[in-house]
Amino acid sequence: AKKALDKEWNKLLDRGCFKLESMKPKAKVIQEALDQAKKAHIMDLMELSHIKNAEQPKEMQSWKGRMVCCGHKIKDQEGFYAAFNQMGTSATSMSATKILDAIARLPECSGQDADAIGAYTQMPLSDTARLLGVNVIPETWVIIPKHRRPKHRGDVVDPCVRLERNLYGHPLAGLLWD
């Protein structure tokens, strides 16, 4: 499980989901937002791991790691829970999936539904303004898990990095990807 999580962490860094150079203490992120009278969202990152193909024989199984935003508890610069007007998966994506499932069950038919590789992380958050409108998604910061924090920056209290790309768990992740 650890290797799968390490691989996922490195993949997110390689894709530019966040840059460790942007690291700041959470208190500084909050103070800057308040001083500049701008909104900021702050949330935790959570690591998940599971056995992929657990129902298959052992030789078909592998560990899968995923780093996700704790989208259920995003707070703004004032400590209030963030509110979103839009949510998750679009209706067209849901409808397409249901139609595919129905066709796949017909005689002599089969079907499969899958995301693109790294689907959610393909969307830079800087592109959201052209899709959803200006300032719909404020500057978003994620708190790095303790064991992922760079040792040379161990003095930073509650280190946050700016989220640069869409990430699983964000309340608008499905909508942005779609």
N, C-alpha and C positions, 0 to 999 in steps of 0.2 A: 504494500500500500504506500509506503514512504517513497519508493522509486517512482510510482505513478504520480504522486502529488508533486514531487520534485520536477518531474517532466512537465507537468501542467504549469507550474510556476514559471519555469524557464520559457515555455511556449508563450505565456502571456507577456513576459518581458520582451521576448524577441518580436512579438507582433506590435509592440508599442502600446499595449493597453494602459500602462502607466510607466512613468520613468522615475526610477529611484532618486535621480538628481533633483526632482521636484519636492523631495521630502521636507516637511515642516512639522513642528509640533501642532497638535490639534488646536491648542489654545491660540496659536499664532494665526491659523487659518480663520478661526472664529473672529479674532480681533480685527484682522484685515478686512473681512467682510463687513463687520460693523462699522469700522472707520470709513470704508468706501461706500457705505449704504447700498451694498449689493447682496443678493441672495447667494448662499452656498449650501450645498447638501453634503452631509458627512455620514458615512456608513462603514460598517465593519466588512471585512472579507471573511469568508468561511470556507474551509477546505472540506471536501466530501470525497470519499472513496468507496468503491464497491467492486464486486467481482462481475465483470462483463461476461455474459453468457452463462450465468450461474446454473441454469437448467440443463446445460450441455455437459458432456463428459469432461473430465479434468483437462485433457489436452486442448480443448476448445475454449477454456476459460482464461481470463487475464484480468489483472487489476486495472481499474480505470480511476483516474483522479480528476477532480473538477474544482476549480476555484470560482466561487460565486459571491455576488454581492448579497448582503443581508438586507434585501429590499423591503422586508417587513418592518424595519426599524430605522429608516432614513430620517435624520433630524436636520433641521436648518441651523443657521448660525445663532439663533436665539434659543435653541434647545427644543423647539416644537417639532412634532412629527411632520414630515413633508407630505403635502397633498398633491395628487396628480389628477388632472381632468381626463386624460386618456389612460387606457390600460391595455396591457399585454398583447394577446394574439388578436389579429384582425378577423373579422367575420369571413372574409373571402378565403383565408387560409384554413379556417375551421370547416367551411363548406367544402372546399376542395378535398380535404382529408376524408370527410364523410363520404363523398362521392367515390373516391378512390377505394375506400374500404368496401363499399357496396359492389363496385365492379369486380374487385378482386375475389369476391365470393361467388361470382357467377361460374357456371360450368366451364371448364377449360380456360379459366382466367386466373391470374395471380397478380398481386400488386405489392408495392413497397413504397414507403414514404420515409424520406431521410433528409436531414439538413445538409447543407453544403459544409465542407470542412471548415471548422472555425466560424460557423455562420454568424453568430452574434458579434464576434470580435472584428468582423469586417467593416463595421460601421463606426467611423470616427464621430465622437460626440460633437465635434465642431461642425458637422454637417446637419445637425438637427434643426438649425434655424430655417434652412430652406425647406425642410419637410414639415415641421410642426409649428414654425413661427419663432420669431426672435424671443429669447429669454424664457422659452417654455421649460427648458432644462437648464437650471443654473449650473455654475461651476460645481463639479462633483468631486469629492475627495473620499478616499477609502483609507481606513486605518489598517496598517499592515499587521498581520498576526505576529506575535512575539518571536516565534522561532524563525521567521522570514526576514527579520530586521537585519540590515547590514551591521556587522560587528563594529566597524569603524564609526558608526553613527549611534552607538549604544547610549549616548547621552541624551538623545531626543526622546522626550516624554510623549506618549501617544502619537507616534509618527504617522503622518498622513501623506499620501501621494495623490496627485491629481489624476482622476480617471480620464484617460484620453480616448478610449474606445468603448463601445457598447459592451456590456458584460452580462452574463447570465445572472438572474436574480434582480436586476434593475427593473422596477415596475413597468418601464416602457421598452424593455429589451425586445420583446416579440414584435411590438408595433414598429420599432425602428428597423429591425431586421427585415420585416415584411416589406 
